[in-house]
C-alpha cells in the first residue's frame, strides 16, 4: 500500500513539474528585450556600453543602452527598440559625442 502511494506521489510530482517547466518556457517566449524604456535602476541586466553587468544598475531614465523584458509585441508601443536598432542608435550617439 505504501509503495503504491509513493509511486502515485512520484508520478504526480513528475507531471506537476513538467507543467511548471512548460509554463516557464511559455512565459519566457512571451517576453522580449526592449531597449530604451527602463527607468533609472530598473534595467534587467547588462547594458550595451559594457559599464555594468547587473540588473538595477542603470543611472538614467530611458537610456538606449539599457533594456528590460516586456511582453512580446509591446516594445515599439512603449517607444523602445530591439537590440539591433538600439545598438545602431547607441553607436551613432557615441560617434556624435566623440566628434
C-alpha positions in Angstrom: 0.0 0.0 0.0 2.8 2.4 0.9 4.7 1.6 -2.3 1.6 2.4 -4.3 1.1 5.7 -2.6 4.8 6.6 -3.1 4.6 5.7 -6.7 1.5 7.8 -7.2 3.1 10.7 -5.4 6.2 10.4 -7.6 4.1 10.3 -10.8 2.0 13.3 -9.7 5.2 15.3 -8.8 6.6 14.5 -12.3 3.5 15.6 -14.1 3.3 18.8 -12.0 7.0 19.6 -12.6 6.6 19.1 -16.3 3.7 21.6 -16.2 5.7 24.1 -14.4 8.6 23.8 -16.9 6.2 24.2 -19.8 4.6 27.2 -18.2 8.0 28.8 -17.5 9.1 28.2 -21.2 5.8 29.7 -22.4 6.3 32.7 -20.1 9.8 33.2 -21.4 8.6 33.1 -25.0 6.1 35.7 -24.3 8.7 38.3 -23.4 11.3 40.3 -25.4 14.2 42.6 -24.6 13.3 46.2 -25.1 16.0 48.8 -25.1 15.5 52.4 -24.1 12.4 52.0 -21.9 14.0 51.4 -18.5 13.7 53.9 -15.6 16.9 54.5 -13.8 17.7 51.5 -11.6 15.0 49.4 -13.3 17.1 47.7 -16.1 17.1 43.9 -16.3 20.8 43.2 -16.9 24.0 44.3 -18.7 24.0 47.3 -20.9 25.3 47.9 -24.4 28.2 50.1 -23.2 29.5 47.3 -21.0 29.8 49.6 -18.0 27.9 47.2 -15.8 26.6 43.6 -16.0 23.8 43.5 -13.4 20.2 44.4 -13.1 19.2 47.6 -11.4 22.4 49.5 -12.2 21.2 51.9 -14.8 21.6 55.6 -13.8 19.5 57.4 -16.5 15.8 57.0 -17.5 15.2 55.6 -21.0 18.9 55.0 -21.8 19.1 53.5 -25.2 21.8 51.0 -24.0 19.7 49.6 -21.1 16.9 47.0 -21.6 14.2 45.3 -19.7 11.9 42.4 -20.6 8.5 43.4 -21.8 5.5 41.4 -23.1 6.2 40.3 -26.7 4.9 42.8 -29.2 4.8 45.8 -26.9 8.3 47.2 -27.2 7.5 49.5 -30.1 4.4 50.7 -28.4 6.5 51.7 -25.4 8.8 53.7 -27.6 11.6 51.1 -27.3 13.9 49.3 -29.7 15.1 45.8 -30.4 18.8 45.0 -29.8 19.9 45.6 -33.4 18.2 49.1 -33.6 19.4 50.0 -30.1 23.0 49.1 -31.0 22.9 51.2 -34.1 21.5 54.2 -32.3 24.0 53.7 -29.4 26.9 53.7 -31.9 25.6 56.8 -33.6 25.2 58.6 -30.3 28.8 57.6 -29.3 30.2 58.8 -32.7 28.4 62.1 -32.3 29.6 62.5 -28.7 33.2 61.8 -29.8 33.3 64.2 -32.8 
